[in-house]
Amino acid sequence: MLDFFRAGGFSMIFVLMFGALAVAAAARFGLRPDARRVDAVRALTLATLLSVGSGTFSDIAAVCSKVPERFADHPKIHLVVMEGIGESMSPGILGFSLLSVAWLIMAVGHRRLRALLPA
């Protein structure tokens, strides 16, 4: 797991931070549903989504700039690029997993909220 985190680079800190906050806010909503808390979860999940995009793009940019610089004459440069692109997907894998968990918890909270509303 540590290698996976390292592969994503510095941006993984922001993906993890915003994603963890989104999951925590969703858990709070899931435990005590209150429609006023939904906007906070939406904002945190948007921050997570944007950090995923930023992290993925910065990782791909690093691959595109560093690989030609260091491996231009390497006979298997295509494999180096493939590995770099694979590592560049780390922010997306972490971020989208956290977003999935957050919105699964939100679904439970919405179900509980509906049960609390008068018929």
C-alpha positions as a Markdown table, in Angstrom:
| # | Residue | x | y | z |
|---|---|---|---|---|
| 1 | Met | 0.0 | 0.0 | 0.0 |
| 2 | Leu | 2.9 | 2.3 | 0.7 |
| 3 | Asp | 4.3 | 1.7 | -2.7 |
| 4 | Phe | 0.9 | 2.5 | -4.2 |
| 5 | Phe | 0.8 | 5.8 | -2.3 |
| 6 | Arg | 4.3 | 6.7 | -3.3 |
| 7 | Ala | 3.6 | 6.0 | -6.9 |
| 8 | Gly | 0.9 | 8.7 | -6.9 |
| 9 | Gly | 3.3 | 11.3 | -5.6 |
| 10 | Phe | 2.7 | 14.4 | -3.6 |
| 11 | Ser | -0.9 | 14.9 | -4.7 |
| 12 | Met | -1.9 | 11.7 | -2.9 |
| 13 | Ile | -1.8 | 13.6 | 0.3 |
| 14 | Phe | -4.5 | 16.0 | -0.9 |
| 15 | Val | -6.6 | 13.1 | -2.3 |
| 16 | Leu | -6.4 | 11.2 | 0.9 |
| 17 | Met | -7.1 | 14.3 | 3.1 |
| 18 | Phe | -10.1 | 15.5 | 1.1 |
| 19 | Gly | -11.4 | 12.0 | 0.6 |
| 20 | Ala | -11.1 | 11.1 | 4.3 |
| 21 | Leu | -12.9 | 14.3 | 5.2 |
| 22 | Ala | -15.6 | 13.5 | 2.7 |
| 23 | Val | -16.0 | 10.0 | 4.2 |
| 24 | Ala | -16.1 | 11.4 | 7.7 |
| 25 | Ala | -18.8 | 14.0 | 6.7 |
| 26 | Ala | -20.8 | 11.3 | 5.0 |
| 27 | Ala | -20.5 | 9.1 | 8.1 |
| 28 | Arg | -21.8 | 11.9 | 10.2 |
| 29 | Phe | -24.7 | 12.3 | 7.8 |
| 30 | Gly | -25.3 | 8.5 | 7.8 |
| 31 | Leu | -25.4 | 8.3 | 11.6 |
| 32 | Arg | -27.5 | 11.4 | 12.1 |
| 33 | Pro | -29.3 | 12.4 | 8.9 |
| 34 | Asp | -29.9 | 16.1 | 8.5 |
| 35 | Ala | -30.5 | 17.6 | 5.1 |
| 36 | Arg | -28.4 | 20.6 | 6.1 |
| 37 | Arg | -25.3 | 18.4 | 6.0 |
| 38 | Val | -25.6 | 17.3 | 2.4 |
| 39 | Asp | -24.0 | 20.4 | 1.0 |
| 40 | Ala | -20.9 | 20.0 | 3.1 |
| 41 | Val | -20.5 | 16.4 | 1.8 |
| 42 | Arg | -21.0 | 17.6 | -1.8 |
| 43 | Ala | -18.4 | 20.3 | -1.4 |
| 44 | Leu | -15.9 | 17.8 | 0.1 |
| 45 | Thr | -16.5 | 15.3 | -2.6 |
| 46 | Leu | -16.0 | 17.9 | -5.2 |
| 47 | Ala | -12.7 | 18.9 | -3.6 |
| 48 | Thr | -11.7 | 15.2 | -3.7 |
| 49 | Leu | -12.7 | 14.9 | -7.3 |
| 50 | Leu | -10.7 | 18.0 | -8.3 |
| 51 | Ser | -7.7 | 16.8 | -6.3 |
| 52 | Val | -7.9 | 13.5 | -8.2 |
| 53 | Gly | -7.9 | 15.4 | -11.5 |
| 54 | Ser | -5.0 | 17.6 | -10.5 |
| 55 | Gly | -3.0 | 14.7 | -9.2 |
| 56 | Thr | -3.6 | 12.5 | -12.2 |
| 57 | Phe | -2.7 | 15.3 | -14.6 |
| 58 | Ser | 0.4 | 16.3 | -12.7 |
| 59 | Asp | 1.6 | 12.7 | -12.6 |
| 60 | Ile | 1.0 | 12.2 | -16.4 |
| 61 | Ala | 2.9 | 15.5 | -17.0 |
| 62 | Ala | 5.8 | 14.2 | -14.9 |
| 63 | Val | 5.9 | 11.0 | -17.0 |
| 64 | Cys | 5.7 | 13.0 | -20.3 |
| 65 | Ser | 8.6 | 15.2 | -19.3 |
| 66 | Lys | 10.9 | 12.9 | -17.4 |
| 67 | Val | 10.7 | 9.7 | -19.5 |
| 68 | Pro | 12.1 | 11.3 | -22.7 |
| 69 | Glu | 14.7 | 13.1 | -20.7 |
| 70 | Arg | 16.0 | 9.9 | -19.0 |
| 71 | Phe | 15.1 | 7.1 | -21.3 |
| 72 | Ala | 15.2 | 8.5 | -24.8 |
| 73 | Asp | 17.7 | 5.9 | -26.1 |
| 74 | His | 16.2 | 3.0 | -24.1 |
| 75 | Pro | 15.0 | 0.2 | -26.4 |
| 76 | Lys | 11.9 | -0.5 | -24.2 |
| 77 | Ile | 10.8 | 3.1 | -23.6 |
| 78 | His | 7.2 | 2.2 | -24.4 |
| 79 | Leu | 7.3 | -0.1 | -21.3 |
| 80 | Val | 8.7 | 2.7 | -19.2 |
| 81 | Val | 5.9 | 5.0 | -20.4 |
| 82 | Met | 3.2 | 2.3 | -19.7 |
| 83 | Glu | 4.5 | 1.9 | -16.1 |
| 84 | Gly | 4.5 | 5.6 | -15.6 |
| 85 | Ile | 1.0 | 5.9 | -16.8 |
| 86 | Gly | 0.0 | 3.1 | -14.5 |
| 87 | Glu | 1.5 | 4.9 | -11.6 |
| 88 | Ser | -0.2 | 8.1 | -12.7 |
| 89 | Met | -3.6 | 6.4 | -12.1 |
| 90 | Ser | -2.9 | 6.1 | -8.3 |
| 91 | Pro | -4.7 | 9.3 | -7.4 |
| 92 | Gly | -7.8 | 8.2 | -9.3 |
| 93 | Ile | -7.9 | 4.8 | -7.8 |
| 94 | Leu | -7.6 | 6.2 | -4.2 |
| 95 | Gly | -9.9 | 9.1 | -4.8 |
| 96 | Phe | -12.7 | 7.3 | -6.6 |
| 97 | Ser | -12.6 | 4.5 | -4.0 |
| 98 | Leu | -13.0 | 7.1 | -1.2 |
| 99 | Leu | -15.8 | 8.9 | -3.2 |
| 100 | Ser | -17.6 | 5.5 | -3.7 |
| 101 | Val | -17.5 | 4.8 | 0.0 |
| 102 | Ala | -18.7 | 8.3 | 0.9 |
| 103 | Trp | -21.7 | 8.2 | -1.4 |
| 104 | Leu | -22.6 | 4.7 | -0.3 |
| 105 | Ile | -22.8 | 6.0 | 3.2 |
| 106 | Met | -24.8 | 9.0 | 1.9 |
| 107 | Ala | -27.2 | 6.6 | 0.3 |
| 108 | Val | -27.8 | 4.9 | 3.7 |
| 109 | Gly | -28.2 | 8.4 | 5.3 |
| 110 | His | -30.7 | 9.4 | 2.7 |
| 111 | Arg | -32.7 | 6.2 | 3.3 |
| 112 | Arg | -32.7 | 6.9 | 7.0 |
| 113 | Leu | -33.6 | 10.5 | 6.4 |
| 114 | Arg | -36.6 | 9.5 | 4.4 |
| 115 | Ala | -37.7 | 7.2 | 7.2 |
| 116 | Leu | -37.6 | 10.1 | 9.6 |
| 117 | Leu | -39.8 | 12.3 | 7.5 |
| 118 | Pro | -43.5 | 12.3 | 8.2 |
| 119 | Ala | -45.6 | 10.4 | 5.6 |
